[in-house]
Amino acid sequence: MIQPINDKITGKNNNFLKWLGVIILVYFLIVAVTLISSCFKLSVGERAEELFTFATNPFAGLIVGIMATALIQSSSTVTSIIVGLVAGGLPVSIAVPMVMGSNLGTTITNTIVSLGHIGNKEEFRKAFAAATIHDFFNLLAVLIFLPLEITTHFLEKTALFLAQFLKGTETPDLTGFNFVEFITVPVLKLMKQVTVNLPQPFDGIALITIGIVLIFVSILYIGKILKSLLINQAKGILNTAMGKNAVFSILLGTMVTMLVQSSSTTTSLMVPLAGVGLLSLEKIYPFILGANIGTCITALLAATAVKENAIAALEIALVHFLYNCSGVILIYGIPFLRKIPIVGAKTLAHVASEKTYLALVYLIIVFFVLPILILNISFNNP
């Protein structure tokens, strides 16, 4: 009788330690993503405005938004920069495609995280599908809304109306609040001390390398621990939390992303859960859409800090919000359109899991080669 009781106590203690391990590894995953982002900000961010000087037409604006976000690894950073540029005189009509492009560029982080499962074919297939469903959704949104915006300027006009309506409302400057920064700063400072004696840009490169290694290690062990916890109803808990209904999952994704101010962080955390089979692609899908909406908070907060040309700054921040909300309502609201990202992600994941090198090829072509080619074409055919 004593033995079974001791076994139960030992089992509970082991599960507690495993969950604690998952929390610690998730924390280091967040640290790794933040580290990579901050290092890109240090090396590219100060000259980031130069990335936007090429945006002379809507298509160029779209590509610049994609490439800037893929390089800086943070759509929140890019949209905040765009808010500042609009406040400084950048036309809103050029800035709108940039915002659309930043939505596409931010999905590269998810795909990089999914590579942590590349050693296991089945896990990689699930993780890669969870990562690229974000790509397909945002690409579909661009294909629908960019032509509409070019011809009608409906996002720009609606956002301007709302910005003028809100002009008289006193908005506090909340740009100092960042939950992720608050919890990660101590470890980030410690890591940066390790490379303090290295010359630029090698200090940044070293830290980015540390971040990438940390992502792979975190994903590897999160997967192993979560697998062992499956027997203890972890799958049921997560499916209950995110599987109540699509609206609840969208709201959950929105709230979590508003809290951490990073869609890359929240969506990247879903990838390993999909990889180990804790959540299906269909249940992760609406959560990721909520993350798209939640990430708009950063640009809105940045707009509250603008004093000169405040209407224009608020207008582009509202464009970001309206665009993401419209995408969710239209694409997820229509069953035929809703299925397109799921089918696309599953098909691509199946191909990539059979020939894993194609995942890297996909990353390079979609986020760098193709944008450069389109940018070149847009310059030669203004």
Buried (B, 14 or more C-beta within 10 A) or exposed (E): EEEEEEEEEEEEEEBEEBBEBBEEBBBBBBBBBBBBBBBBBBBBBEEBBEBBEBBEBBBBBBBBBBBBBBBBBBBBBBBBBBBBBBBEEBEBBBBBBBBBBBBBBBBBBBBBBBBBBBEBEEBBBBBBBBBBBBBBBBBBBBEBBBEEBBEEBEBBEBBBEBBEEBEEEEBEEEBEEBEBBEBBBEBBEEBBEEBEEEEEEEBBBBBBEBBBEBBBBBBBBBBBBBBEBEEBEBBEEBBEBBBEEBEBBBBBBBBBBBBBBBBBBBBBBBBBBBBBBBBBBEBBBBBBBBBBBBBBBBBBBBBBBBEEBBBBBBBBBBBBBBBBBBBBEBBBEEEEBBEBBBEBBBEBBEBBBEEBEBBEEBBEEBBBEEBEEBBEEBEEEE
